[in-house]
Amino acid sequence: MSIQEIALTGSLVLLGLALLLIVIFGIKNVVSGKHELTKILVVMSPFVVFGITFGVTGQTTESALTTLLVLIGAMVLMIFFGGVRSSFKF
């Protein structure tokens, strides 16, 4: 086993451990009331959109571009509806 393989394996293990701890402490903070679940779901939405597009297309690059376009479209719609809402005082 070369040093590159050891370094790559070690970095992947540390990355996996960090993601696991983020999930554990995120759940703990939601349960204790420090964070709102809706805000966390908004942050997770790009991952959900990417997962759906990857499941449909099966290609990483096409899924990434589709996710980008979907999120840009959602942003434009949110800006439009926010402007309409503030204009008509809903």
Buried (B, 14 or more C-beta within 10 A) or exposed (E): EEEEEEEEEEEEEEEEEEEEEEEEEBEEEBEEEEBEEEEEEEEEEBEEBBEBBBEEBEEEEEBBEBBBEBBEEEEEEEEEEEEEEEEEEE
